[in-house]
Amino acid sequence: ALEVPNFKDVLKQFQKLVEKTVTQKTKERLGLYIEGDDVIDYDKFYTMTQTLFGPEVEDHNVKAFFRKISSNLDARTEWCEIFGYFTGETGAMSSQLKDENMVFLVSEKQQITHAVVKKKDVIKVIVKVPYLDFTVTASQKGVITIFNNQRKAFVSYPFYFHQDTAWINGCDFLPQQKCVVAVTERTVIVWDYKSKGSQNNCFIIKPMENSLLCVCTVTVSDHLAEDNILMGDDKGYVHLLTMTSDHFGLKQHKGKRESQLQVLDSETFNTVKRKLHDDWVLKVKYISDLNCFGSCSSDSIHSFVLDDIKRLEDNLPVKEFSVPRGVNAFTYCGKAKVIVTGG
């Protein structure tokens, strides 16, 4: 049990800390200057939270809480979230969701369930793969599942069984390798879903320099033998990582393997990165119609970057746009041609 003297006073202090952080983020988005000693970054927020509640507070729970109030200034929060507990809503639908492990909710009359997602876990990413006619889902705690066109799970892999227990922050599909790629805070996961049973191939690429927050596949027609992925991290960098079948073929051996999990050194991969933002990169996306990539950040100055992927490898200026508060920058993608031609 949590033992904190004068718990009500501690809660009031924590509420003041949250309010001060939200106020700061609001000023930053308005472009207002904040004194250096008054700035609350994640490290300071975590230290102050741990001072209030003690060592029971875990880094990944506080990080999720801080990310929530940073990306959505109007979000409703509860103090218990910093311990990994969430307050459920009441109502008939809420009670129904507690009884079933919901993966998809097509309508109130048609529900598709699957028991791969355990209690206190949530679906973090849903990716549609049109040309293969299936859907990939990734849960926060590490269950990756592929659903066929009848919306039935035909293969699933629980990554939480392995030593890397960090949450999955993003997921996509590699069209050339025909594999699923996912990112946690410090690793890149590549899963060959086609292999069966004990031959199930899973590769962990690590270590990564910063905490990875999102990932997307780059689809270009002139590189048929390789897959490229874009990743955003908590230091404002966008990474471009290239992988080929040779990276994974070096670890293949004939006959039965004892372990399904294989660790690859990140230094063996071709990776470039560039700092485009001064805050967390919350989403990256490659827009094939424009032959450009886009990255979104909670950075109040450089909130949205849209440019050619070659800009990650040179020092030339990138095209930066200011996105109105509360607007998802990728809702602008349909108008991106207008934005670019307009200067």
Buried (B, 14 or more C-beta within 10 A) or exposed (E): EEEEEEEEEBBEBBEEBBEBBBEBBEBBBEEEEEEEEEEBEBEEBBEBBBEBBEEEBBEBBBBBBBBEBBBBBEEEBEBEBBBBEEEEEEEEEEEEBEEEBBBBEEEEEEBBEBEBBEEEBEBBBEBEBEEBEBBBBBBBBBBBBBBEEEBEBEBBBBBBEBEBEBBBBBBBBBBBBBBBBBBBBBBBBBBBBEBEEEEBBBBBBBEBEBBBBBBBBBEEEEEEEBBBBBBBBBBBBBBBBBBBBEBBEEEEEEEEBEEBBBBBEBEEBEBBBBEBBBBBBBBBBBBEEBEBBBBBBBBBEBBBBBBBBEBBEEEEEBBBBEBEEEEEBBEBBEEBEEBBEEE
